[in-house]
């Protein structure tokens, strides 16, 4: 049986609403309904009484509930066990958005490797929009993300924000020139997109849009242009005068968070990991101030 069917059943059983369960699972409502129908066909019985605004478990659904929970827990334990090498006491699966691996994730892994040599590490990269679903479905232990799932069963730790500055490979390039045809737009998440659109309302849609800060940096160094990148990432290039900061360009801050499931069996280890990552020395930034843009 597809384990995803049981995950969907448990979420609908918990929420008692197909639409809200779909939102929590980051699926469409039709996909959730299809999964429940498929599970019912496999078992040969209805699991929910479906009436308008009143979704209730049937007697069969109630009997399945504890077994589904046990099966899901056993699956996750088995998945982690087979991934754990003989010389490791425990395994941590850390997932992050691609752009956060560039600016924060690599440093976090380095700190964990040095401080917790007994810990097995698995690193995954997923779009920010799917990280929450993977955490809620117990596919990962900890996520490093911009927008964490705001749920009672998720513990969220806010880290110092990511400070994004506009840099270019040309000295003395003004803001209007930097935002020209060679501007590279990096997707730093929904909050950044909204602020960027507001501040640069008169700017035409960027011709080149990139999902990875590392890719954007490589392209900038090789081909030129201008792009918003994390200040710590570009500091060595600014010092070496390979890149230059664009004068009078707005500075954006992007919230960064660590999140894990409340009540996780490895909660003590997760808290230790979070403490280590949060103490990595990332500095906060001043409040966001957006200067007027020269026309």
Secondary structure, DSSP 8 states (H G I E B T S, - for coil): --HHHHHHHHHHHHH--HHHHHHHHTS-HHHHHHHHHHHHHHHTS--EEEETTEEEE-HHHHHHHHHHHHHHHHHHHHHHHHH--TT-SEEEEEEE-HHHIIIIIHHHHHHHHHH-TTEEEEEEE--HHHHHHHHHTTS-SEEEESS----TTEEEEEEEEEEEEEEESSTT--HHHHTSTTEEEE---HHHHHHHHHHTTTS---SEEES-HHHHHHHHHHH--EEEEEHHHHHHHHHTTSSEE-TT---EEEEEEEEEETT-TTHHHHHHHHHHHHTS---------------
